[in-house]
Amino acid sequence: MSASNRSLRVAIVGAGPAGIYAADALIKSDPDVSIDLFERLPAPFGLLRYGVAPDHPRIKAIVASLHKLLDKPQVRLLGNVDIGVDLTLDELRRCFDAVIFATGASTDRALALPGADLEGSYGAADFVSWYDGHPDVSRSWPLTASKVAVLGVGNVALDVARILSKNADELLDTEIPPNVYDGLKANRAVEVHVFGRRGPAHAKFTPLELRELDHSPSIDVVVDPRDMVYDEESLALRKTSKQVDLICNTLEDWSAREPAGRAHKLFLHFFESPVEILGFDGRVVGLRTERTSANGTESRCGERVFADWDVQAVYRAIGYRSQPVAGLPFDDSSGVIPNEAGRVIADPVGEAPNRRYAPGLYVTGWIKRGPVGLIGHTKGDAAETIAALMADAGDLPAAQDPRPDAVLELLADKGVPFTDWPGWYRLDAYERDLGAVEGRERVKVVERDVMVAVGRACEPADAGRVTIES
Ligand code: NAP
């Protein structure tokens, strides 16, 4: 059967914003399409559920609009299914005319710094997963350090620094699970030092997120006036970008004031490039930085000037990285699946227009263009990728078994306890009920077996993999 005689069958891998926006764009282009949306975790919404900080309800509210998209009859959610483990790419290709990967970037970019492997040196992504109640990370987090360094001046660095600096009770109106509240309650950090290797005009965070630091009654933000310097390039940047100017103005205001005497100090340092995480007995005991010049580049001052900071933990917030997908090419240097306008490139050597694309395989979101940009930016990715897919629609390699039941049969044969969209409604109601007991909107469930059990309306003991007798 050719795909032109029936509805197009498309698999989307990853039920975060990128995958859901791709489903939306696809339905708008072809209302007859039939989509299966696969998700490794038992619940959908990806980064919104497991990346956005709990005290950012404004961003988390995007879930409401994604809900409406997942309510559409053309989309079927299949959660708790790990593509590459539970289903192979070949199996997907037998059941679908096209496969779109929207697997995002959930791990930390490596930092080649002496001492990066010491105990007390953490990747920001791991910490974010912990405080967001990700089912696959440890339930506890060691928060014994009184002085902490955060490397990088992007929005993730600010999230990490803010969560480390706030009182746990300030997060009691959020969805944080009990283990995270207990962990943060025991947090001993009183000083958090955030380090940018360039100047204020080159900070990557956004003005709203910066100003928010100052709203906590337990955080004194401290900025050194000596860091508020600009060379010609930085000044030009400030002139051309309202956002950069807003950031610099805010930092300058803060650098000119006295600390208000709040319990926790959050220092924002600039022109300090980390060169070594200092250790003793295998544990972090400090951070060494080198002063960089005021021209906003990595070049040093004429004389090399180092500073040692007394910290017992270092969080590396220098950017995320995508993971390769089994069976697909991966560009190790840029950390993305090589593609052109969303079409996966099978033969990166051939130049366009002779470049060979992997027929029927597409990418969207951070796995397509790298881990930068806000959630809304993945809408543009989706539009471009779906336009490519629709242009190819007549030439797609038709699925051998396009029946919607074919995938369910495969999952049943393998004993995969998948969750679905009605199951999310059950989990959603369950978490809201947990929250209602404490006067909160929701309390997140962390344990994977409980998430699956609630979603499948079964007992946790029956929520694991089922062994099928052959
Ligand atoms: P990011 O914005 O790319 O920031 C990474 C930071 O790490 C930069 O300051 C960078 O400095 C620094 N860095 C990189 N390599 C370094 C090294 N070797 N040594 C020292 N510093 C280094 O990444 P992100 O913070 O992970 O954020 C990813 C995306 O998610 C961004 O688009 C962000 O806006 C978005 N996000 C948004 C929110 C929100 O809206 N609330 C929250 C979280 C994340 P250089 O510039 O000098 O390279």
Boltz pocket constraint, residues with backbone or C-beta under 6 A from the ligand:
constraints:
  - pocket:
      binder: B
      contacts: [[A, 51], [A, 56], [A, 59], [A, 111], [A, 151], [A, 152], [A, 153], [A, 154], [A, 155], [A, 156], [A, 157], [A, 159], [A, 195], [A, 196], [A, 197], [A, 198], [A, 202], [A, 203], [A, 204], [A, 205], [A, 209], [A, 273], [A, 274], [A, 317], [A, 318], [A, 319], [A, 320], [A, 371], [A, 372], [A, 373], [A, 374]]
      max_distance: 6.0
